[in-house]
Amino acid sequence: MDSKLLENLQISVDELPAQEKVDYKPLEEDYLYMRLTSRGLFMILLAGILTLVSFSTELPFIYWTPVWALLIVLLFVLEILGFKIKGYAIRSKDVSYKSGLLFFNMTSVPLNRIQHVEFSQSPLGRLFDLASVKVFTAGGASSDMTIHGLTKESAQKLRDYIIKLSAEYE
């Protein structure tokens, strides 16, 4: 048996390539508007429920209004700032996606591990003409990476391109 197969040499962390040097393509601006619309609709629904609850309690809804307004402003500001961070990159050997303002997340999936790629579009996404691409690897029922905020055409092209690149590794 070859002794090199049994070796497990340490690699210097300083010599690793930096992921941050990748040029990430930003998501469509309409995706921000879709997310803000979704959050706004949820807040309106929640405000309606709280208004109904306030009729049956001794604490009127008017006392909650400043807290509610602050919460809405904070949520929208975080959504806008977090949107600027989101992006994806396709490289010769992997697909990467980054997101998150408070909880930063960067996911890279090697093309040789991809089992299948899925195109999906929510009802609100159809209204904004936006779609998502889900990337699946072996060993799980859920997607390993989802790239949201793409136009329908670019999502279909991206799906087809990832499938083509990953097929080259089979």
C-alpha positions as CSV (number, residue, x, y, z in Angstrom):
1,M,0.0,0.0,0.0
2,D,1.2,3.5,-0.9
3,S,2.2,5.4,2.3
4,K,1.0,8.7,0.7
5,L,-2.5,7.4,1.0
6,L,-2.2,7.2,4.7
7,E,-0.6,10.6,5.2
8,N,-2.6,13.4,6.6
9,L,-0.5,16.5,6.2
10,Q,-1.4,19.8,7.8
11,I,-2.1,22.8,5.6
12,S,-1.2,26.3,6.7
13,V,-4.3,28.4,7.1
14,D,-2.4,31.4,5.7
15,E,-2.0,29.6,2.3
16,L,-5.7,29.0,1.8
17,P,-7.4,31.1,-0.9
18,A,-9.7,33.8,0.3
19,Q,-13.4,33.3,-0.5
20,E,-14.0,37.0,-0.1
21,K,-12.1,37.8,-3.2
22,V,-14.9,36.2,-5.3
23,D,-17.1,38.7,-7.3
24,Y,-20.6,38.0,-6.0
25,K,-23.4,39.0,-8.4
26,P,-26.1,41.0,-6.5
27,L,-29.7,39.9,-6.5
28,E,-32.4,41.7,-8.4
29,E,-33.6,44.9,-6.8
30,D,-37.2,43.7,-7.2
31,Y,-36.4,41.0,-4.7
32,L,-35.9,43.7,-2.0
33,Y,-39.3,45.1,-2.9
34,M,-40.9,41.7,-2.8
35,R,-39.4,41.1,0.7
36,L,-40.5,44.5,1.9
37,T,-44.0,43.8,0.6
38,S,-44.1,40.4,2.3
39,R,-43.0,41.9,5.6
40,G,-45.4,44.8,5.2
41,L,-48.4,42.4,4.6
42,F,-47.4,40.3,7.6
43,M,-47.2,43.4,9.8
44,I,-50.6,44.6,8.6
45,L,-52.1,41.2,9.5
46,L,-50.4,41.2,12.9
47,A,-51.6,44.7,13.6
48,G,-55.2,43.7,12.8
49,I,-54.9,40.7,15.2
50,L,-53.4,42.9,17.9
51,T,-56.2,45.4,17.4
52,L,-58.8,42.7,17.9
53,V,-57.0,41.5,21.0
54,S,-56.9,45.0,22.4
55,F,-60.7,45.2,22.4
56,S,-60.9,42.2,24.8
57,T,-58.2,43.4,27.1
58,E,-57.7,46.5,29.3
59,L,-54.6,47.6,27.4
60,P,-55.7,49.6,24.3
61,F,-53.8,49.2,21.0
62,I,-52.8,52.9,21.2
63,Y,-50.2,52.0,23.9
64,W,-48.6,49.5,21.5
65,T,-48.4,52.0,18.6
66,P,-44.9,53.5,19.3
67,V,-43.4,50.1,20.0
68,W,-45.1,48.7,16.8
69,A,-43.8,51.6,14.7
70,L,-40.3,51.2,16.0
71,L,-40.4,47.5,15.3
72,I,-41.6,48.1,11.7
73,V,-38.9,50.6,11.0
74,L,-36.2,48.4,12.5
75,L,-37.4,45.4,10.5
76,F,-37.4,47.4,7.2
77,V,-34.0,48.9,7.9
78,L,-32.5,45.5,8.6
79,E,-34.1,44.1,5.5
80,I,-32.6,46.9,3.3
81,L,-29.1,46.7,4.8
82,G,-29.1,42.9,4.7
83,F,-30.1,42.9,1.0
84,K,-26.9,44.7,0.0
85,I,-24.9,41.8,1.4
86,K,-26.7,39.1,-0.5
87,G,-25.2,37.7,-3.7
88,Y,-24.1,34.6,-5.6
89,A,-21.2,33.4,-7.6
90,I,-20.6,30.6,-10.1
91,R,-17.0,29.5,-10.4
92,S,-15.5,26.6,-12.4
93,K,-15.7,24.2,-9.4
94,D,-18.4,25.5,-7.1
95,V,-21.5,27.7,-6.6
96,S,-21.5,30.1,-3.7
97,Y,-24.2,32.2,-2.0
98,K,-23.8,34.7,0.8
99,S,-26.4,36.5,2.9
100,G,-27.1,37.9,6.4
101,L,-26.6,41.1,8.2
102,L,-26.8,40.0,11.9
103,F,-26.1,36.3,11.1
104,F,-23.8,36.2,8.1
105,N,-23.9,33.0,6.1
106,M,-21.8,31.9,3.1
107,T,-22.4,28.6,1.5
108,S,-20.4,27.0,-1.3
109,V,-21.4,23.7,-3.0
110,P,-18.8,21.9,-5.1
111,L,-20.2,21.1,-8.6
112,N,-19.1,17.5,-8.4
113,R,-21.4,17.0,-5.3
114,I,-24.6,18.4,-7.0
115,Q,-27.3,15.8,-7.5
116,H,-30.0,18.0,-9.0
117,V,-31.0,21.7,-9.3
118,E,-34.6,23.0,-9.0
119,F,-36.3,26.1,-10.3
120,S,-39.1,27.4,-8.1
121,Q,-41.4,30.4,-8.0
122,S,-43.7,31.5,-5.2
123,P,-47.1,33.3,-5.8
124,L,-45.6,36.6,-4.6
125,G,-42.5,35.8,-6.8
126,R,-44.8,35.4,-9.9
127,L,-46.2,38.8,-9.1
128,F,-42.7,40.3,-9.1
129,D,-41.5,38.0,-11.9
130,L,-38.8,36.5,-9.6
131,A,-37.7,32.9,-9.0
132,S,-35.3,30.8,-7.0
133,V,-32.8,28.1,-7.8
134,K,-32.3,25.3,-5.3
135,V,-29.2,23.2,-5.3
136,F,-29.3,19.7,-3.8
137,T,-26.4,17.4,-3.0
138,A,-26.5,13.8,-1.9
139,G,-27.8,12.7,1.5
140,G,-30.6,15.1,2.2
141,A,-34.2,15.8,1.4
142,S,-33.9,19.6,1.6
143,S,-31.8,21.9,-0.6
144,D,-28.2,22.7,0.4
145,M,-28.4,26.1,-1.1
146,T,-31.1,28.3,-2.4
147,I,-30.4,31.4,-4.5
148,H,-33.4,33.7,-4.2
149,G,-34.1,37.0,-6.0
150,L,-33.4,36.0,-9.6
151,T,-35.6,37.0,-12.6
152,K,-37.5,34.0,-14.0
153,E,-35.3,33.9,-17.1
154,S,-32.0,34.2,-15.3
155,A,-33.1,31.6,-12.8
156,Q,-33.8,29.1,-15.6
157,K,-30.5,29.9,-17.3
158,L,-28.6,29.6,-14.0
159,R,-30.3,26.2,-13.3
160,D,-29.4,24.9,-16.8
161,Y,-25.8,26.2,-16.5
162,I,-25.3,24.6,-13.1
163,I,-26.7,21.3,-14.4
164,K,-24.4,21.5,-17.4
165,L,-21.3,22.2,-15.3
166,S,-22.1,19.5,-12.7
167,A,-22.7,16.9,-15.5
168,E,-19.1,17.4,-16.6
169,Y,-18.0,15.9,-13.3
170,E,-19.9,12.6,-13.7
